[in-house]
Amino acid sequence: MSPVSPPEPAESADSRIPGWNQAGALPADAAEDQDPIEDLIREADENYLNGVASLHRGHDQDARRSFDEAVSIYLKAPGSLVDDPRLVEQYEDVLDSIHRAEVDARAGGVGELLVPAENLRAITAFLSPADAAREEEKVRARNANVAYDMPVEINKKVVAFIDAFSGPRRKLFEPGMVRSGRYVPLIRRIFREEGIPQDLCYLAHVESAFKPNAYSRARAKGLFQFIASTGRQYNLKSDWWVDMRSDPELSARAAARYLKALYAVYGDWYLSLAEYNGGTRVRRAWVRSGRKADFWDLARTTRIRRETRNYVPQILAAIVLHKAPEKYGLTTERAKPLVYNTIFLDESLDLRVAARLAGTTLEEMIALNPALRRMATPPDYRNFPLRVPPDSGERFKTELAKLPAAEKLPWYHHRVRRGETLSTIATRYGASVYAIQKANSLRNPHRISIGQDLMIPGSAVRVAALDSMPVSSGTPDGTRVTHRVRRGESLSTIARRYRTDVRSLAVWNSIADPRLIRSGQRLVVYTGTRAGGPAPTGSHNARAGGAGRQRTATTYTVRKGDTLHGIARHFGVSVRAVQSWNGLSGRTLIHPGKKLTIYR
């Protein structure tokens, strides 16, 4: 196979490299071997990892102390370092990582599955000069007819890793070979489209053993192990809902563009791979050499870390073994290639509903969408790429178009503020306390803390629309009746029947979207009158708690000794909601025998 022509160096958005300008200029202190920034980052990382370990053991207080120490290290950095862009990026990364670690620990299993990367990079390998010489000859003979699309140097270091991966470390290496079948065809296609050598796809074996949810001690994620800050530079969004570093297609394209950007600086794939692993330390060492050293020159010094010195030979060894596994006694079994259709969504959709629309299982949808951190697509992500099984794309689009508005149950991310309870939060989003409690695995609905993150099953409503709903200033004029919605009725026909308007019905019943009422629902109506205040806007439905669960109206008869607060607490709603549903003001007294409508 003829080699792929390397891309020409060019200034473009794709050739931005974190921490460096496009000309490859170095910071002023580049000539220093000792890097205080990296030392500080390493110390903070150790504290962060101690905190994660404590969380996993259930030692929350120890975890908090370690996390606080990690943050403190950045905050106490010497004044000369505080503006360094690497420090700023790492500080933001550690804050984000701490937040996620605590969220996932509180979620009690709700969220993504993180798996450790099989860290081949930690492996060292050594052969005596005589053994290395013999093995080099064997490798060259075995691979004489194997074609590569990039230079693959066979030397004693590469041979040592070939020997390790096919011998004593075989059990660690082979599972990644099997998994590679799922992703390699996709990655090779993307690398070809981006104009880089396709054989670089085996970098993912050394990085993650082809696990899309692999998560390293350095907080790198995905097949290509991007840290959050570098991922953001290559459009890999990472937040509470999604982590696109785990999307095989998007992360492969990001890796290709990052490698292409590095090649634009070095004109050498080995040096590009070295910086992919070793960061700016490699660039400093290269500049100190007068920009003349190749990777093997740098690897003979201590100017780059041991892991980086081993990294390039490991990748070359992986390429050799993947291209001719049978010649080394390795498995030729490969997983079936990953194939899918992509549907672009602008709205949140429960993954269970998505599975039904696609005619597949929830497990298959989860496997096709490893970037999803929750059981729903994100609510504020234009053109989110939802992966569905092949040949189900048209079916999915057709079924989605027919999906009733009442079944489109989006989710929201809410961070608890001072003074909030599950009841007030539930009312704000049009959900129920039970639904929020179940979605977040909360054992006690009365124990939530300031700053805690909650996943809210709600409606396609803007929070501002619910917040703007007025509580009536008093009991409206007119006769109060309870109307049970019949099949085919709308708020418009009901309003005409009782000589009022749609807006008033919506206000009296806390309905944010007048289109979304259901047969059997009970509505409070005051005949021949209208509510004051602005009409509610936005869209809202009365669903809560998951696919198929409806909020139902309950009529409660006030008993002696009852208070609005006690009734609201009993039903897991807010006092304000009870007032709004029943046209009560803050000064209205309730008496035994009075009937109240409660939605749950």
C-alpha positions as CSV (number, residue, x, y, z in Angstrom):
1,M,0.0,0.0,0.0
2,S,1.4,3.4,-0.9
3,P,1.8,5.7,2.1
4,V,-0.8,8.4,2.7
5,S,0.6,11.8,1.9
6,P,1.0,13.8,5.1
7,P,-1.1,16.9,5.3
8,E,0.7,20.2,4.6
9,P,1.2,22.5,7.6
10,A,-1.6,25.1,7.6
11,E,-3.1,27.6,9.9
12,S,-6.7,26.6,10.6
13,A,-9.1,26.0,13.4
14,D,-8.2,22.3,13.2
15,S,-4.5,23.0,13.8
16,R,-4.9,24.6,17.1
17,I,-2.9,22.8,19.8
18,P,-3.7,23.5,23.5
19,G,-1.0,25.6,25.1
20,W,0.8,26.6,21.9
21,N,0.4,29.2,19.2
22,Q,-0.1,28.1,15.6
23,A,3.5,28.8,14.7
24,G,4.6,26.4,17.4
25,A,6.1,29.1,19.6
26,L,7.1,28.2,23.2
27,P,6.4,29.9,26.4
28,A,9.2,32.1,27.8
29,D,10.3,29.4,30.3
30,A,10.5,26.7,27.7
31,A,14.2,26.1,28.1
32,E,13.7,25.0,31.7
33,D,13.8,21.2,32.4
34,Q,11.9,21.6,35.7
35,D,8.3,22.6,35.0
36,P,6.7,23.9,38.2
37,I,3.3,23.9,36.5
38,E,3.4,20.1,35.8
39,D,4.7,19.5,39.3
40,L,1.7,21.4,40.7
41,I,-0.8,19.6,38.5
42,R,0.7,16.3,39.4
43,E,0.3,17.0,43.1
44,A,-3.3,18.2,42.7
45,D,-4.1,15.1,40.6
46,E,-2.9,12.9,43.4
47,N,-5.3,14.5,45.8
48,Y,-8.1,14.3,43.3
49,L,-7.5,10.6,42.8
50,N,-7.4,10.0,46.6
51,G,-10.8,11.7,46.8
52,V,-12.3,9.5,44.1
53,A,-10.9,6.4,45.9
54,S,-12.5,7.6,49.1
55,L,-15.9,8.1,47.4
56,H,-15.8,4.6,46.0
57,R,-15.2,3.3,49.5
58,G,-18.1,5.4,50.9
59,H,-15.8,7.7,52.9
60,D,-17.5,11.0,51.9
61,Q,-15.7,13.2,54.5
62,D,-12.2,11.9,53.4
63,A,-13.2,12.5,49.8
64,R,-14.2,16.0,50.5
65,R,-10.9,16.7,52.3
66,S,-8.9,15.4,49.4
67,F,-11.0,17.3,46.8
68,D,-10.6,20.5,48.8
69,E,-6.8,20.0,49.0
70,A,-6.7,19.5,45.2
71,V,-8.5,22.7,44.6
72,S,-6.4,24.5,47.3
73,I,-3.2,23.6,45.4
74,Y,-4.3,25.6,42.4
75,L,-5.7,28.5,44.4
76,K,-2.4,28.8,46.3
77,A,-0.2,28.7,43.2
78,P,2.6,31.3,43.1
79,G,1.6,34.6,41.5
80,S,4.0,34.0,38.6
81,L,2.0,30.9,37.6
82,V,-1.6,31.8,38.0
83,D,-2.1,33.1,34.5
84,D,-0.5,30.1,32.8
85,P,-3.1,28.7,30.4
86,R,-2.3,25.1,31.4
87,L,-3.0,25.9,35.0
88,V,-6.3,27.6,34.2
89,E,-7.4,24.6,32.1
90,Q,-6.4,22.0,34.7
91,Y,-8.1,24.0,37.5
92,E,-11.3,24.0,35.5
93,D,-10.9,20.3,34.7
94,V,-10.4,19.3,38.3
95,L,-13.5,21.3,39.4
96,D,-15.5,19.7,36.7
97,S,-14.2,16.2,37.6
98,I,-14.9,16.7,41.3
99,H,-18.4,17.8,40.6
100,R,-19.1,14.8,38.4
101,A,-17.5,12.3,40.8
102,E,-19.8,13.6,43.6
103,V,-22.9,13.7,41.3
104,D,-22.3,10.1,40.2
105,A,-21.7,9.0,43.8
106,R,-24.9,10.5,45.0
107,A,-26.8,9.1,42.0
108,G,-26.4,5.6,43.3
109,G,-25.9,4.0,40.0
110,V,-27.8,6.5,37.8
111,G,-25.5,7.6,35.0
112,E,-22.8,6.3,32.7
113,L,-20.7,3.3,33.3
114,L,-17.0,4.2,33.6
115,V,-14.5,1.4,33.0
116,P,-10.8,1.5,33.6
117,A,-8.5,1.7,30.6
118,E,-6.3,-1.4,30.3
119,N,-3.2,0.7,30.7
120,L,-0.8,-0.8,28.3
121,R,1.2,2.4,28.6
122,A,2.3,1.3,32.1
123,I,4.0,-1.8,30.6
124,T,7.8,-1.7,30.3
125,A,9.7,-4.1,28.1
126,F,13.3,-5.1,27.7
127,L,15.3,-7.6,25.7
128,S,19.0,-8.2,25.9
129,P,21.0,-7.0,22.8
130,A,21.4,-10.5,21.6
131,D,17.7,-11.4,22.0
132,A,16.7,-8.1,20.5
133,A,18.8,-8.7,17.4
134,R,17.3,-12.2,16.9
135,E,13.8,-11.0,17.4
136,E,14.3,-8.1,15.0
137,E,15.2,-10.6,12.3
138,K,12.2,-12.7,13.0
139,V,9.8,-9.7,13.0
140,R,11.2,-8.4,9.7
141,A,10.8,-11.9,8.1
142,R,7.3,-12.3,9.4
143,N,6.2,-8.9,8.2
144,A,8.0,-8.8,5.0
145,N,4.8,-8.8,2.9
146,V,2.7,-6.7,5.3
147,A,1.8,-3.2,3.9
148,Y,1.6,-0.2,6.1
149,D,0.5,3.3,5.2
150,M,3.0,5.0,7.5
151,P,6.6,4.4,8.5
152,V,6.8,1.5,10.9
153,E,10.4,1.2,12.2
154,I,11.4,-2.2,13.6
155,N,14.1,-1.7,16.3
156,K,15.0,-3.3,19.6
157,K,12.5,-1.2,21.6
158,V,9.6,-2.0,19.2
159,V,10.6,-5.7,19.2
160,A,10.6,-5.7,23.0
161,F,6.9,-4.6,23.1
162,I,6.0,-7.0,20.3
163,D,7.4,-9.7,22.4
164,A,5.6,-8.5,25.6
165,F,2.2,-8.0,24.0
166,S,2.3,-11.4,22.2
167,G,3.9,-13.2,25.2
168,P,3.7,-12.4,28.9
169,R,1.2,-9.6,28.5
170,R,-0.9,-11.4,26.0
171,K,-3.9,-11.7,28.3
172,L,-3.9,-8.0,28.7
173,F,-3.5,-7.3,25.0
174,E,-5.8,-9.8,23.2
175,P,-9.2,-8.5,24.6
176,G,-8.5,-5.2,22.9
177,M,-7.8,-7.0,19.6
178,V,-11.3,-8.6,19.8
179,R,-13.0,-5.3,20.6
180,S,-11.1,-3.5,17.8
181,G,-13.3,-5.2,15.2
182,R,-16.2,-3.1,16.4
183,Y,-14.4,0.2,15.9
184,V,-11.5,-0.1,13.5
185,P,-13.5,0.1,10.3
186,L,-15.2,3.3,11.5
187,I,-11.9,4.8,12.6
188,R,-10.0,3.9,9.4
189,R,-12.8,5.6,7.3
190,I,-12.6,8.8,9.4
191,F,-8.8,8.8,9.3
192,R,-8.9,8.4,5.5
193,E,-11.3,11.3,5.2
194,E,-9.1,13.5,7.4
195,G,-6.0,12.6,5.4
196,I,-3.9,10.9,8.1
197,P,-2.5,7.3,8.0
198,Q,-5.2,4.8,8.7
199,D,-2.8,2.5,10.6
200,L,-2.8,5.2,13.3
201,C,-6.2,3.8,14.3
202,Y,-4.3,1.3,16.6
203,L,-3.3,4.2,18.8
204,A,-6.7,3.5,20.4
205,H,-5.6,0.1,21.6
206,V,-2.7,1.6,23.6
207,E,-4.9,4.4,24.8
208,S,-8.1,2.6,25.8
209,A,-8.0,-1.0,24.7
210,F,-10.9,0.1,22.4
211,K,-13.3,0.9,25.3
212,P,-15.4,4.0,24.5
213,N,-16.1,4.6,28.2
214,A,-12.5,4.0,29.4
215,Y,-11.6,6.6,32.1
216,S,-8.0,7.0,33.2
217,R,-6.5,8.2,36.4
218,A,-5.6,11.4,34.6
219,R,-9.3,12.0,33.9
220,A,-8.9,11.3,30.2
221,K,-11.9,9.6,28.6
222,G,-12.9,7.6,25.5
223,L,-11.3,5.6,22.8
224,F,-8.7,8.3,22.3
225,Q,-8.4,9.4,26.0
226,F,-9.0,13.1,25.6
227,I,-8.9,15.3,28.8
228,A,-11.9,17.6,29.0
229,S,-10.0,20.8,28.0
230,T,-8.5,19.3,24.9
231,G,-11.8,17.7,24.0
232,R,-13.6,21.0,24.1
233,Q,-11.1,22.5,21.6
234,Y,-12.1,19.7,19.2
235,N,-15.9,20.1,19.8
236,L,-16.3,17.2,22.2
237,K,-18.9,18.6,24.5
238,S,-18.7,17.3,28.1
239,D,-21.4,18.2,30.6
240,W,-23.9,16.6,33.0
241,W,-25.9,15.1,30.2
242,V,-23.3,13.9,27.7
243,D,-19.6,13.3,27.3
244,M,-18.9,13.3,23.6
245,R,-15.3,12.0,24.3
246,S,-17.0,8.6,24.4
247,D,-18.7,8.9,21.0
248,P,-16.6,6.7,18.8
249,E,-17.2,8.7,15.6
250,L,-16.8,12.2,17.0
251,S,-13.8,11.3,19.1
252,A,-12.1,9.6,16.2
253,R,-12.5,12.7,14.1
254,A,-11.2,14.8,16.9
255,A,-8.1,12.6,17.3
256,A,-7.4,12.7,13.6
257,R,-7.6,16.5,13.6
258,Y,-5.4,16.8,16.7
259,L,-2.8,14.5,15.2
260,K,-3.0,16.4,11.9
261,A,-2.4,19.6,13.9
262,L,0.6,18.1,15.6
263,Y,2.0,16.9,12.3
264,A,1.7,20.4,10.9
265,V,4.3,21.4,13.6
266,Y,6.7,18.5,13.4
267,G,6.3,17.0,9.9
268,D,6.9,13.7,11.7
269,W,4.3,11.2,12.9
270,Y,6.4,9.8,15.7
271,L,7.0,13.2,17.3
272,S,3.3,13.9,16.8
273,L,2.4,10.8,18.7
274,A,4.9,11.7,21.4
275,E,3.2,15.0,22.0
276,Y,-0.2,13.4,21.9
277,N,0.9,11.5,24.9
278,G,3.5,13.7,26.6
279,G,2.2,17.2,26.0
280,T,4.3,20.3,25.9
281,R,7.3,18.7,27.5
282,V,8.0,17.0,24.2
283,R,7.8,20.3,22.3
284,R,10.3,21.9,24.7
285,A,12.7,19.1,24.3
286,W,12.4,19.3,20.5
287,V,12.9,23.0,20.4
288,R,16.0,22.7,22.7
289,S,17.4,20.3,20.1
290,G,17.2,23.1,17.5
291,R,14.1,21.4,16.0
292,K,16.4,18.8,14.5
293,A,15.9,15.8,16.8
294,D,13.7,12.9,15.8
295,F,11.7,10.9,18.3
296,W,14.4,8.3,18.8
297,D,17.0,11.1,19.6
298,L,14.7,12.5,22.3
299,A,13.9,9.0,23.6
300,R,17.6,8.5,24.4
301,T,17.4,11.5,26.8
302,T,15.5,12.1,30.0
303,R,13.9,15.3,28.7
304,I,10.7,13.4,28.0
305,R,9.0,11.0,30.4
306,R,9.5,7.3,30.5
307,E,5.9,6.7,29.5
308,T,6.3,8.9,26.4
309,R,9.6,7.1,25.5
310,N,7.7,3.8,25.6
311,Y,4.5,5.2,24.0
312,V,5.6,5.4,20.3
313,P,7.2,1.9,20.4
314,Q,4.0,0.5,21.9
315,I,1.9,1.9,19.1
316,L,4.3,0.6,16.5
317,A,4.2,-2.8,18.2
318,A,0.3,-2.7,18.2
319,I,0.3,-1.9,14.5
320,V,2.6,-4.8,13.7
321,L,0.5,-7.2,15.7
322,H,-2.9,-6.1,14.5
323,K,-1.8,-6.3,10.8
324,A,-0.5,-9.9,11.2
325,P,-1.9,-11.5,14.4
326,E,-1.7,-15.1,13.1
327,K,2.0,-14.8,12.7
328,Y,2.4,-14.1,16.4
329,G,-0.1,-16.7,17.6
330,L,-2.6,-14.1,18.6
331,T,-6.4,-14.4,18.2
332,T,-8.0,-13.5,14.9
333,E,-11.4,-13.2,16.5
334,R,-13.0,-9.8,16.0
335,A,-16.2,-8.2,17.2
336,K,-18.8,-7.3,14.6
337,P,-18.2,-3.8,13.1
338,L,-20.3,-1.0,14.7
339,V,-23.0,0.1,12.2
340,Y,-25.8,2.5,12.9
341,N,-28.0,5.2,11.5
342,T,-27.8,8.7,13.0
343,I,-30.9,10.7,13.9
344,F,-30.3,14.3,14.8
345,L,-32.5,15.5,17.7
346,D,-33.2,19.0,18.9
347,E,-35.3,17.9,21.9
348,S,-34.9,15.7,24.9
349,L,-36.1,12.1,24.5
350,D,-36.2,9.4,27.0
351,L,-33.9,6.6,25.9
352,R,-36.6,4.0,26.6
353,V,-39.0,5.7,24.3
354,A,-36.2,6.0,21.7
355,A,-35.7,2.2,21.9
356,R,-39.3,1.6,21.3
357,L,-39.4,3.9,18.3
358,A,-36.4,2.2,16.8
359,G,-37.8,-1.3,17.5
360,T,-34.9,-2.3,19.6
361,T,-33.9,-2.9,23.2
362,L,-32.8,-0.3,25.8
363,E,-29.5,-2.2,26.1
364,E,-28.8,-1.8,22.4
365,M,-29.6,1.9,22.6
366,I,-27.2,2.3,25.5
367,A,-24.5,0.4,23.6
368,L,-24.9,2.5,20.5
369,N,-24.8,5.8,22.5
370,P,-21.9,5.5,25.0
371,A,-21.7,9.3,25.1
372,L,-25.0,9.6,27.0
373,R,-24.4,10.0,30.7
374,R,-28.2,9.9,31.6
375,M,-31.1,7.9,30.4
376,A,-32.2,10.6,28.0
377,T,-30.9,12.8,25.3
378,P,-29.9,16.3,26.4
379,P,-32.6,19.1,26.3
380,D,-30.4,21.9,25.1
381,Y,-28.3,20.3,22.3
382,R,-29.1,21.2,18.7
383,N,-28.7,18.3,16.3
384,F,-27.7,15.8,19.0
385,P,-26.5,12.7,17.1
386,L,-28.6,9.8,18.4
387,R,-27.4,6.5,17.1
388,V,-30.0,3.9,16.2
389,P,-29.7,0.4,14.8
390,P,-29.0,0.1,11.0
391,D,-32.1,0.0,8.8
392,S,-34.2,1.6,11.6
393,G,-33.6,5.2,10.8
394,E,-36.7,5.7,8.6
395,R,-38.9,3.8,11.1
396,F,-37.6,5.9,13.9
397,K,-38.4,9.2,12.1
398,T,-41.8,8.0,11.2
399,E,-42.7,6.9,14.7
400,L,-41.2,10.0,16.2
401,A,-43.4,12.2,14.0
402,K,-46.4,10.3,15.3
403,L,-45.3,10.4,18.9
404,P,-48.0,12.2,21.0
405,A,-46.7,15.3,22.8
406,A,-47.7,13.7,26.0
407,E,-45.1,11.0,25.4
408,K,-42.2,13.4,24.8
409,L,-40.8,13.4,28.3
410,P,-37.7,15.5,28.4
411,W,-35.4,15.8,31.4
412,Y,-33.8,18.7,33.1
413,H,-30.7,19.2,35.2
414,H,-31.4,21.2,38.4
415,R,-28.9,22.3,41.0
416,V,-30.6,22.7,44.4
417,R,-30.6,26.2,45.8
418,R,-31.0,27.5,49.3
419,G,-34.5,27.2,50.6
420,E,-35.7,24.7,48.0
421,T,-37.4,21.4,48.7
422,L,-38.4,18.5,46.4
423,S,-41.9,19.9,46.6
424,T,-41.0,23.3,45.3
425,I,-38.7,21.9,42.7
426,A,-41.4,19.5,41.5
427,T,-43.9,22.3,41.2
428,R,-41.5,24.4,39.2
429,Y,-40.9,21.7,36.6
430,G,-44.4,20.3,36.5
431,A,-43.1,17.0,37.9
432,S,-44.0,15.0,41.0
433,V,-41.9,14.5,44.1
434,Y,-42.1,10.7,43.6
435,A,-40.8,11.0,40.0
436,I,-37.8,13.1,41.1
437,Q,-37.1,10.8,44.0
438,K,-37.2,7.8,41.8
439,A,-35.1,9.3,39.0
440,N,-32.3,10.2,41.4
441,S,-32.4,7.2,43.7
442,L,-33.2,9.3,46.7
443,R,-34.1,7.3,49.7
444,N,-35.4,10.2,51.7
445,P,-37.2,13.0,49.8
446,H,-36.7,15.4,52.7
447,R,-32.9,15.1,52.6
448,I,-31.4,17.1,49.7
449,S,-28.6,19.6,50.0
450,I,-27.6,22.9,48.5
451,G,-25.6,22.4,45.4
452,Q,-26.9,18.9,44.8
453,D,-27.7,18.0,41.2
454,L,-31.0,16.4,40.3
455,M,-32.3,14.9,37.2
456,I,-35.9,16.2,36.7
457,P,-38.4,14.3,34.6
458,G,-40.5,17.1,33.2
459,S,-42.1,18.5,30.1
460,A,-41.1,20.6,27.2
461,V,-41.7,23.6,29.4
462,R,-39.4,26.6,30.0
463,V,-38.9,27.1,33.7
464,A,-39.7,30.8,33.2
465,A,-43.2,29.9,32.0
466,L,-44.0,28.0,35.1
467,D,-42.4,30.6,37.3
468,S,-44.7,33.3,35.7
469,M,-47.9,31.4,36.6
470,P,-49.8,33.7,39.0
471,V,-51.5,32.5,42.2
472,S,-55.0,34.1,42.2
473,S,-55.3,37.1,44.4
474,G,-58.5,35.7,45.8
475,T,-61.3,33.3,45.1
476,P,-62.7,34.2,41.6
477,D,-66.3,35.3,41.2
478,G,-68.6,32.7,39.7
479,T,-69.6,29.3,40.7
480,R,-66.8,26.8,41.3
481,V,-67.3,23.5,39.6
482,T,-65.1,20.5,38.8
483,H,-65.1,19.4,35.2
484,R,-64.0,15.9,34.1
485,V,-62.4,16.1,30.7
486,R,-64.1,13.8,28.1
487,R,-62.5,12.3,25.0
488,G,-62.3,14.8,22.2
489,E,-62.6,17.9,24.4
490,S,-60.1,20.8,24.5
491,L,-59.7,23.7,26.8
492,S,-61.3,25.8,24.1
493,T,-64.5,23.9,24.1
494,I,-64.6,23.6,27.9
495,A,-64.0,27.4,28.2
496,R,-67.0,28.1,25.9
497,R,-69.2,25.8,27.8
498,Y,-68.5,27.6,31.1
499,R,-68.4,31.1,29.7
500,T,-64.7,31.7,30.4
501,D,-61.5,31.6,28.4
502,V,-58.6,29.2,27.9
503,R,-56.1,31.4,29.7
504,S,-58.3,31.4,32.9
505,L,-58.6,27.6,32.8
506,A,-54.9,27.3,32.4
507,V,-54.2,29.6,35.4
508,W,-56.7,27.9,37.7
509,N,-55.3,24.5,36.9
510,S,-51.5,25.3,36.5
511,I,-51.5,24.2,32.9
512,A,-48.6,25.7,31.0
513,D,-49.6,24.3,27.6
514,P,-53.4,24.4,26.9
515,R,-53.0,21.7,24.2
516,L,-52.0,19.1,26.7
517,I,-55.0,17.9,28.6
518,R,-56.1,14.3,28.8
519,S,-59.4,12.4,29.0
520,G,-60.4,11.8,32.6
521,Q,-58.5,14.8,33.9
522,R,-60.4,17.0,36.4
523,L,-60.3,20.8,36.0
524,V,-61.3,23.5,38.4
525,V,-63.6,26.0,36.7
526,Y,-65.2,29.2,37.8
527,T,-68.2,29.8,35.6
528,G,-68.8,33.1,33.9
529,T,-65.6,34.7,35.1
530,R,-61.9,35.1,34.1
531,A,-58.7,34.9,36.0
532,G,-56.4,37.9,36.4
533,G,-52.8,38.1,35.4
534,P,-51.0,37.1,32.3
535,A,-51.7,33.9,30.4
536,P,-49.2,31.2,30.9
537,T,-46.8,30.6,27.9
538,G,-44.6,27.7,26.8
539,S,-45.5,24.1,26.6
540,H,-46.2,21.8,29.5
541,N,-47.8,18.4,30.0
542,A,-49.0,16.6,33.0
543,R,-46.7,13.7,32.8
544,A,-44.2,12.7,35.4
545,G,-42.1,9.8,36.6
546,G,-41.2,8.1,33.3
547,A,-42.8,6.8,30.2
548,G,-46.5,6.0,30.7
549,R,-46.8,7.6,34.1
550,Q,-49.5,10.3,34.3
551,R,-50.2,13.0,36.9
552,T,-53.7,12.4,38.1
553,A,-56.1,14.6,39.9
554,T,-57.3,13.8,43.4
555,T,-60.1,15.4,45.3
556,Y,-59.3,15.9,48.9
557,T,-61.9,16.9,51.6
558,V,-60.5,19.2,54.2
559,R,-60.7,17.7,57.8
560,K,-60.6,19.4,61.1
561,G,-57.1,20.6,62.0
562,D,-55.9,20.5,58.4
563,T,-53.6,23.3,57.1
564,L,-52.5,24.0,53.5
565,H,-49.0,23.3,54.5
566,G,-49.9,19.9,56.0
567,I,-52.0,18.9,53.0
568,A,-49.3,19.9,50.6
569,R,-46.6,18.0,52.5
570,H,-48.9,14.9,52.6
571,F,-49.3,14.9,48.8
572,G,-45.6,15.8,48.1
573,V,-46.5,19.1,46.4
574,S,-46.0,22.8,47.3
575,V,-48.5,25.1,49.1
576,R,-48.3,27.4,46.1
577,A,-49.4,24.6,43.8
578,V,-52.4,23.8,46.0
579,Q,-53.4,27.5,46.0
580,S,-53.0,27.8,42.3
581,W,-55.0,24.6,41.5
582,N,-57.9,25.7,43.8
583,G,-57.9,29.5,43.3
584,L,-56.8,30.3,46.9
585,S,-54.8,33.3,48.0
586,G,-52.3,33.4,50.8
587,R,-55.0,34.8,53.1
588,T,-57.8,32.4,52.2
589,L,-58.9,30.1,55.1
590,I,-59.8,26.5,54.5
591,H,-62.6,24.9,56.5
592,P,-63.5,21.3,57.2
593,G,-65.6,19.9,54.3
594,K,-64.0,22.1,51.6
595,K,-62.9,20.0,48.6
596,L,-59.4,20.6,47.2
597,T,-58.1,19.4,43.8
598,I,-54.6,17.9,44.1
599,Y,-52.5,16.8,41.1
600,R,-49.9,14.1,41.7
